[in-house]
Amino acid sequence: MSESVSTNLAKYVTIAVDIATRVIRGEYKVGQKIFGRSTLAGRYNVSPETIRRALTLLQETGIVDVMPGVGVVVK
């Protein structure tokens, strides 16, 4: 595995954990739409692809729903 791949892996996992932590703390409420991919990419200073991976991880663990045309919604 190249260094850049492992760095990207760490970034998307770190971002997913950060968002999940914000949900647990109540910063993001159930049913609340959180920022779109472009906004999150700018906020975390990463590519939209890295955000997509983080959101996929959060969706697979049941923390958010990613709904086309709607956005990312806390479950």
Kinemage of the C-alpha trace (Angstrom):
@kinemage 1
@onewidth
@group {chain A} dominant
@subgroup {mainchain}
@vectorlist {calphas} color= white
{ca met a 1} P 0.000 0.000 0.000
{ca ser a 2} L 1.417 3.385 -0.896
{ca glu a 3} L 1.746 6.138 1.661
{ca ser a 4} L -0.884 8.304 -0.042
{ca val a 5} L -3.460 5.502 0.085
{ca ser a 6} L -2.899 4.903 3.797
{ca thr a 7} L -3.075 8.672 4.398
{ca asn a 8} L -6.400 8.856 2.531
{ca leu a 9} L -7.695 5.876 4.476
{ca ala a 10} L -6.818 7.556 7.754
{ca lys a 11} L -8.412 10.823 6.645
{ca tyr a 12} L -11.777 9.348 5.689
{ca val a 13} L -11.931 7.223 8.828
{ca thr a 14} L -10.935 10.208 10.965
{ca ile a 15} L -13.623 12.357 9.317
{ca ala a 16} L -16.259 9.643 9.824
{ca val a 17} L -15.319 9.390 13.512
{ca asp a 18} L -15.468 13.176 13.868
{ca ile a 19} L -18.950 13.356 12.347
{ca ala a 20} L -20.146 10.395 14.448
{ca thr a 21} L -18.789 12.087 17.572
{ca arg a 22} L -20.700 15.247 16.705
{ca val a 23} L -23.896 13.181 16.379
{ca ile a 24} L -23.293 11.540 19.769
{ca arg a 25} L -22.654 14.950 21.386
{ca gly a 26} L -25.901 16.260 19.913
{ca glu a 27} L -24.249 18.804 17.614
{ca tyr a 28} L -26.140 17.095 14.782
{ca lys a 29} L -29.668 15.994 15.704
{ca val a 30} L -31.624 13.014 14.401
{ca gly a 31} L -33.360 14.026 11.190
{ca gln a 32} L -31.056 16.994 10.648
{ca lys a 33} L -29.508 17.458 7.240
{ca ile a 34} L -25.784 17.990 7.559
{ca phe a 35} L -23.578 19.753 5.060
{ca gly a 36} L -23.229 18.505 1.502
{ca arg a 37} L -20.104 16.833 0.183
{ca ser a 38} L -18.582 20.003 -1.274
{ca thr a 39} L -19.050 21.928 1.957
{ca leu a 40} L -17.655 19.064 4.033
{ca ala a 41} L -14.701 18.703 1.645
{ca gly a 42} L -13.878 22.372 2.176
{ca arg a 43} L -14.419 22.166 5.905
{ca tyr a 44} L -12.070 19.185 6.303
{ca asn a 45} L -9.732 20.350 3.509
{ca val a 46} L -10.003 17.046 1.588
{ca ser a 47} L -11.330 15.908 -1.781
{ca pro a 48} L -15.031 15.169 -2.325
{ca glu a 49} L -14.015 11.521 -2.850
{ca thr a 50} L -12.605 11.376 0.688
{ca ile a 51} L -15.893 12.791 2.003
{ca arg a 52} L -17.837 10.260 -0.066
{ca arg a 53} L -15.874 7.439 1.560
{ca ala a 54} L -16.446 8.863 5.046
{ca leu a 55} L -20.190 9.210 4.389
{ca thr a 56} L -20.359 5.680 2.998
{ca leu a 57} L -18.767 4.389 6.204
{ca leu a 58} L -21.257 6.372 8.293
{ca gln a 59} L -24.151 5.088 6.205
{ca glu a 60} L -22.980 1.477 6.515
{ca thr a 61} L -22.821 1.852 10.310
{ca gly a 62} L -26.321 3.345 10.455
{ca ile a 63} L -25.375 6.840 11.581
{ca val a 64} L -26.580 8.744 8.513
{ca asp a 65} L -28.672 8.255 5.398
{ca val a 66} L -27.251 9.574 2.138
{ca met a 67} L -30.249 10.403 -0.045
{ca pro a 68} L -29.819 11.563 -3.643
{ca gly a 69} L -31.439 14.948 -4.152
{ca val a 70} L -31.867 15.433 -0.420
{ca gly a 71} L -28.414 15.176 1.135
{ca val a 72} L -26.945 13.602 4.220
{ca val a 73} L -29.440 13.137 7.071
{ca val a 74} L -28.654 11.966 10.621
{ca lys a 75} L -30.481 8.747 11.524
